């Protein structure tokens, strides 16, 4: 059974930075695609950033130039470096990993990120 353990969330002031990490362990069928989603109060869950095993990335327009996603394949870990944080970045951030061909899809428990003004 796969487990995704997230860390790095917390409270930060506007303009500050946080670095999230998510380590996958257990029965990992696929880590071809790893990424971060977030859900703000009163809003639907949305994609923040994704990265393939080969390093191809996708970002939400709202975070381009501020956030950077990267991964360590040997450690089955994905990171999200968040710079120049804004109050509108406040949300619960969820780690995700899986693969299209295998159909494997796993989620972390979520970690709260709060940005004060």
Buried (B, 14 or more C-beta within 10 A) or exposed (E): EBEBBBEBBEEBEEEEEBEBBBBBEEEBBBBBBBBBBBBBEEEEEEBBBBBBEEEEEBBBEEBEEBBBBBBEEEEBBBBBBBBEBBEEBBBBBBBBBBBEEEEBBBBBEBBEBBBEE
